């Protein structure tokens, strides 16, 4: 029995060494990405014309956010643009609010979207309905819970032309409205700021590509050539799928930081946070279930397991080398997790106190992913904006896992 316990402890020590090494790599990558990522407002501008920009704004059940979004868009210093605001069969006053704004300002085009076809995701359908009414040479897609600085559009257009880009996406400041999101997002972002960092997206030698749905601008002809939203109508993470298509087709895509210029709500309460985590895992599981399960266990051990292992090593401590090494390994890994959380709360503009609850945040991320795996092939894999989606008949291509 004692031999088996020693073997078990040394196996955990080996795992903890791997976890600590991984965190050292991740933290280094996060810091480099934070320091070296380009900014929306830092570039060498060149002279260009001012092409018409069509801002495509899908909205479903957004009565609490749509006004501040429309106000920020109407206050832009760019002259040649229109706002195509789409009510996607809302069950609240969203459509009424957009219509009232449109009556007062001719820049807003109100689109009452037709009922969503069964084989479309809701937001994808609304974006397609907006595109059909758009007349701009450039298409700027944004979300209805996003706020834009006064020069956001002019900077985006100038950046696009000055860098000779086909598409530009901006990472916003992620606004957290509840405590659950505030303690969970720093843990989740450790992966987003490494795997999907601007440095990887902007590297033509890497396949990594992504759009932030809260703000991406694309040339109309490029959008049409990659298949528009028709080509990603089944995708849960449609912005990621579109960004992937842009890069795969050889177009020039750039991701920049704009957290001081654009605010976007990531989740509003525990329910939307939980569904958001499922939206990340379901596409991965439908692509490759073995890799998705492996990712779940990797996330579980990286974000959470060092803490219960440390408690185990303390409560059952014996004067043996295995328990001493186990305590040291668990303590080292836990300190590195806290260090990563501190780095992330700074990047996300959150309070330092949110990093203190990182074990709970890691637990939520891991088991949100597990819930995504367990429900991926169910009839109600995802619930989003009041709609239930079954994804088992569709292959997802938004997040590459193999």
N, C-alpha and C positions, 0 to 999 in steps of 0.2 A: 504493500500500500504506500509506504513512504517513497519507494523508488518511482512509482507511478506519479505521485504528487510532485516529485522533483522534476520528472520529465515534463509534466504539464507546466510547471512554473518556468522552466527553461524555454519551452516553446513560446510561452507568452512573452518572455524577455526578448526572444528573437523578433517576435511581431512588433513589440514596442520599439526596438531599434529601427526597424523598417519604417514605423510610423514617424519617429523623430526625424529620421533622414528625409522622409517625404515632406514633412513640415518645414524643414530648413530650406529645401528647394522651393516650396510654394511661397514662403514668406519672401525669399529673395526675389522670386519672379514677380510677386505683387508689388514690391517696392520699386523694382526696375520699371514695371509697367506704369505705375503711378507717376514716376518722375519723367519718363521718356515719351509717354503718349502725346501725340500732337493735340493742339487745342483748336476749337472752332474759330477763335478770334486771333490766332497767331499764325500768320502766313504773309508772304510777299504778294500784295495785290497787284493785279494788272488791269488795264483798261478793258472793259467789255460792255456789250449792250445790256439792256435790262429786259430780258425775255419775260414773257408772262408766266407767272407761277400759279398753278392751281393747287391750293391747299385742300387735300381730301381728308375730311374729318368724319369718320363713322361714329355713331353714338347709339347706344341701346341702354335704356334705364339709367340715364346719367343726369337727372335733374339737379343733383347736388353739386355737380362739377362743370356742367356745360357752359354756364354763364361766365365763370372766370376764364375758361379756355377761349371762348369767343371774344371776350373783352381783350385778352392779351393778343389775339390775332388781329383784331380790328385796330390795335394801337401800333402796328408795325410801321417802320420808317421807309419800307420798300413801297414803291408806288404801283408797280404793274403786277397786281395779283388779285385773285378771286378766292373765296372760301366756299367750297362745295361741302355743305354740312348735310349728312345723311341720317335720317331717323330710321333705325333698323327695327321697325315693329315694336317700339318701346311700349311698356305697360304703365309708364308713369307720364309726367308732363314734359319729357324731353322734346318730343315733336312740337308741342305747343310753344315751348321756349324758343326753339330754333326758328319757327315760323314768325314769331313776334320780332325777333332780331332781323330776319330777312326783310320784313315789311319796313323797318326803319333804316336799313342800310343796304343799298343795292349791291355792295360788294359780296354779300352773302347769297348763295344760291341754295335754296332749301330743296332737298330731295327726299321724298317720302318713298323709301325703298319698297319694292314689291315683296310679297311673301317669299321667304327663303326657300329655295328648292331643297329637297330632302338630302341630296348628295353634296351640299355645300356646308362649310362652317359659317357661322353667322357673320363675323367680322369680315371674312374674305368676300362674302356676298355683298355686304354694304360697301366695301372699298370698290368692288366692281361696278356697282350702281353709281357710285360717285364718279368713277373714271368716265363713264358714258356721258356725263354732263360736263366734264372738265374740258377746257379749251386751251390750257396752257402748254407751252413748250417744255416746261419743267413741272413735274408732279411732286408735291411735298405731302407725304403721309404722316399724320400725327394722331394722337389719341385725345379723347374728350376730357380726360383728367390730367391734361398737361398744360402747363403755363409757360409762355415764351417771353423772353426779354424783347424789348422794343426793336432791337436790331438783329433778331434771330434769322429772319428770312434773308435780309440783305447780306449778312455774313455768310450764310449757307450758299447763296448764289455766287458771291464773289470767291469764296473758297473753292467751289466746284470748278469755276472757269480758270482761276489762277493756277490750280493744280492739274488742270486738264483731265478732270474726272468724269466718269459716267454716272457714278452714284456716290452719295456721301451720307453717312449716318452719324448721329451724335449721341453719345452716352450722357443721359441727364442726371441731375441730382434725384436720387430715389427718395421720395417722400414716404415716410412710414407713419400711419395714422394710429396704430395700436401697439401695445407693448409686445404682443406676440411677433409681429413683423420686425420690430426694432431689435429683438434678441436673435431672430432667425436669419434675417437678411445678411448680417455680417458673416455668418457661417457659410451660407450659400455662395456669397460673393467671392469667397476665397477661390472658388473654382471658376467662376465667371471672369474674374480679373486675371486668371492665368490662362486657361484654355481658350477663352474668347476675348483675350486682350486685344487692344488696338494694334499692338506690335505684331501679333500673329495675323490678324485680319489684313493689315497693310503690307505684309510680306508676300510678294508674288510667288515665292517658292513654297509657301504653305497653303494647304487646302482650306484652312479655317476661314469661314466667312459668316457674317451675321449682320442683320439690321436690327436696330432698336426701333420697335414699333412706335415709340413716342415721337420719333423724329428721323425720317430718312427722305432725302430728295434724290430724284432720279430723272434722267432725260427721258422724255416721252417715248422716243424711238427705241431706247434700250428696254424700257418697261414692256413695250409691245413685242420686242424681239425675243424676250425670255418667256413669253406666254402669258403676261399680265397675271391677274389673280385667278384667271381660269386654270392656269397650270398648277396652282397650289390650293385648289378649292377644298381638298380634303385635309389639309395640313392644320394641326392644332397650333403649332408655332409658325404661322405663315410668314412672319417677317424674317425669321431665320431661314426659311426655305427660299424666299426670294433673294436674300443676300447670297446664299449658296449658289443659286442659279447665275447671278450676275458674275461671280468670280469664275465659275466653271466655264462660262461662255467666253472668257478672256477679256471681259470689260474691266475697267479700272475702278476699283472700289476703295474708299477710304473711310476709316472710323476715327473720330476725333472726340476729345472730351469737351463737354459743354455743361458740366455740373454747376457752373456759376452763371449760366444763361438760361437753362431750361430745367423746369421741375416736372417730375412725373410720379404719380402714385403707383407704387408697386403692388400693394395689397391694402385692403380697407379694414379687414377684420380677420378673425381666425379662419372663418369659412373660406374666404377668397384666397387667403394664404395657403390653406390646405389644398384647394383646387389648383392653385398655381404650381405647387410642388408636383402634383399629379400630372399637370400639363408638360412638365419637363421629363418625367420618367416614362409616361405612356408611349411617346414616339420612339424612345430608345428600346423599350421592350418589344414593340411591334417590328422593329428592324432586326434585332438579335436578342432573343430572350436570355441566352446564356451570358452575354456581355452585360446586359442590364442587371441581372442578378449579381454578377461580379461587382458592378459599380455600386450596388446597394451595400454589399458587405464592405467594400473599400471605404465608402462614406461612413458607414456605421463605426468602423474601427478608427478612422481618421478623426472623426468629429466627436465621438462619444465614449467609446470603450475604455480609453485610458483612465477615465474617472472611476468607473466601478472596479476596474482592475486595481487601482490605487487603494480603494476602500478594502478590497479583498486582501491585499498584501498587508494592510495595517491590522485588520481585525483578526486575521489568522496567522499573524506574524510568528515565525519560529526562528530561532537562532541558527539559520542555515544560509548558505551563500545564495541559494535560489530565491529565497524570500527577500533578502537584502537587495539583490540585483533587480528583482521585480519591483520593489518599492522605488528604487532609484530610476528605473526605466519608466515607470508609470508617472512619477513626479516630473521627470524631464519632458515627456510627451505632453502632459497636462499644461506645463508652463509654456510650451511652444504653441499649444492651441490658444491659450490666453493671449500670447503675444500676437498671434495672427488676428484674433478678434480685436485687439487694440488698434492694430494697423488698419483693419477694415472699418471700424467705426470712425476713424479719422477720414478715410477716403469717402465714406458715405455721409459725412457731416452729422453723425449721431453723437449722443452723449457718451462719455467714457463709462458711465454706470451700466450701459447696455452690454458692454463687453463682459461684465462680471457674471452674467447669466448665460454665458456661451455654452455650458453643458446642456442646458435646457434647449437652447437653439439648435445645437447639434442633434439632439434627440428628435426634435420635431422634423428637421430636414430628413434624417435617416428614415423615420417611420412614415413620413409623407411620401418618400420614394417607394417604400414597401407597399403602401396603399395603392400607389400607381401601378405597381407590378401586379398586385392581386386583382385589380379592377380593370386592367387594360383590355381584356377580351369580354368584358361584361356588356350588357345592353346599355348601361349608364356609366360608361368609363369616365366621362367628364361632365360636370355641370358648370356652365359658364353663362353668366348674364341671363339666368332664368331659363336656359335651354339645356336639355340633356342630349349627349352625343354618344353614339356607339361607334367605336373606331375599329372593331375587329375585322372589318372587310377592307380596310385601307392600309396600305404601306405608307409610313411616315418617313420623310426625307429631310426634315428640318435640322436635326442634330445628328451629325455623323458619329457613329460609335465603333466602326470597324474599318 
